[in-house]
C-alpha cells in the first residue's frame, strides 16, 4: 500500500453497498466506518457486510465509536452529551466501545476511535479520573485483540490531550488527528497541535473548517480546500514527520452532496500528493 493511502469516512446504512461501489470506482483504498445499527454487528448482516467489503478490496482502517444521545449543536451541548464524559452514561458507553472493538476486529480493522468528550483541565476533578479509568479499561480490552484506541482531536488543547495520554499510560492509546476540529472548536492552531501530538498520530482526518464566529459556538465545517486548515502545508508536514497512515476524508453533510464533496476532496488530495512527491 502506498504512503498516506486515501480513504473516506463511511456510515453503514441501507445504501452502503451502492456507496461502497462509488468509492471503489473513485480509487479509494481505505475507509473508516462508524458504529453501525445493531443488526450489522451480528449475523447474518455482519457476514453480508464482510462479504461486500472483501469484494471491494478496500481496507477498513478504523471504526469510530459513536453513542446514542450525542449532540454537537454547540459547545455546551457537546460538554453535556458527547463521549465518555457524562457520568450517567459512562459505564454503558465503555461497554458499547468494547462491542465496537469486536465489530472492528471482525472486519479486520486495527483501530477504534472516539470523541471521548471534553477532558477536564483539573487533573483532580473526579470526572478527569473517571475518564482516565474508562479509557484504561477500553485500551486494556482492545490490547487483548491487538487493537489501538485513537482519540479524536478537537475538544481540548493538544497540550491537555498529551497530558491525558500520559496519565492513561497505555501503549495502545493513540490519536486520530483532525485539523479541522481544532479550528472548529477553537482549541488551537492545528499545525502547532500536530507538533505536540505527532508521536501518537495513527490516523488523520482530512476535513476543513472555519473558526467559531461567536463565543460558545462551533465553527462551520467546509468542503476540503475551502476552509482555514491549509491542506498543502498540513500534508507537507505529515510527510516531514514520516507519517505513512491513511488520509481519511470526512465530510459532515448528508445526501448526494456528501459524496460529491468527498470525490472533489479526493481530486484535491491526489493533486497535493503528486505535488509534494508523496507516493
Beta strands, then each sheet from edge to edge (+ up, - down):
strand 1: 6-10
strand 2: 30-34
strand 3: 59-64
strand 4: 111-114
strand 5: 148-152
strand 6: 173-178
strand 7: 201-206
strand 8: 208-209
strand 9: 221-222
strand 10: 247-249
sheet 1: 1+ 2+ 3+ 4+ 5+ 6+ 7+ 10+ 1+
sheet 2: 8+ 9-
end
